[in-house]
Amino acid sequence: MNKSLLLASLFAAVALTACGKKEEAPAPAPAPVAAPAPAPAPVAEAASEAASAVGAAADAAASAVGAAADAAASAVGAAASAVGK
């Protein structure tokens, strides 16, 4: 009796579980990717101009750092003179 009750419960649990499952829809296929077009000549020119601008900006930044260092050194010198008085 116990085995048949256990078997009937197991069968009912499997049946209820199977009825509750729903199939998932398959994922949509990815869209085909087009090959990128070759870069036109103006892009190459723009890249060259951008590289030149970066170089100029780096030079300007270096000179600004030098000027700031000089100003800081002058300020330290002036502070040392003021303290010494």
N, C-alpha and C positions, 0 to 999 in steps of 0.2 A: 504494500500500500504506500509506504513512504517513497519507494523508488518510483512508482508510477506518478505520484503527486509531484515529485521533484522533476521527473521527465516532462510532465505536462506543463509545469511552470517554466521550465527551460524552453520548451517549444513555444509557449505563448510569448515569452520575452523576445525570442528570435523573430517571431512573426510580427510583433509590434515594432521592433526595431527596423525590420526590413520595410514595413509599410511607411515608416516615417522618413525614409531616405528619399531625397530628391536628387536627380541628376543635375550636375552643374553644366551650364552652357559652355561649350568650348570657347576658348579665348579667340577673339577675332584675329585674323591673319594680319601681320604688320604690313603697312603700306610699303610698296617698293620704293627704294631710295634711288633718286636720280643721281647720276655721276656729276660731280661739281664741274662747272665750266672752267676752262683755263683762264687765268688772270689776265685781264687786258693790260695793255701798256700803261695807261694812266695810273693804275694801281702801283706799278713798279716806280713810277715817278713820285707818287705820293709817299711811298715808303722811303725813298731816297731823301725827300725833303724832310720827312719826319726824323730820320736819322740825323740830318744836319741840325735840326732844331734841338734835338736831344743833346748833341754835342755842344751847341751854343749855351743851352741851359746849364749844362755841367760846368762850363767855363765860368758862367756868371755866378753860379753857386760857390765855386772855389774862390773867386775874388771876393764875394760877400763874406765868406768865412774868414778870409785873410783880414779884411777890413774890421770885422767884429773882434778878431783876436788883437789887432792893434789898438782898437778902442778900449778893450778890456785891460790891456797892459797900461795904457795911459791912465785909466781910472784907478788902477791899483797904485800907480806911481803918485797920483794926486792924493789918494787917501793916505799913503805912507807919509807924504809931505805934511798933510794936515795933522796927522797924529804926532809927528815929530815936533811941531811948533809948541 
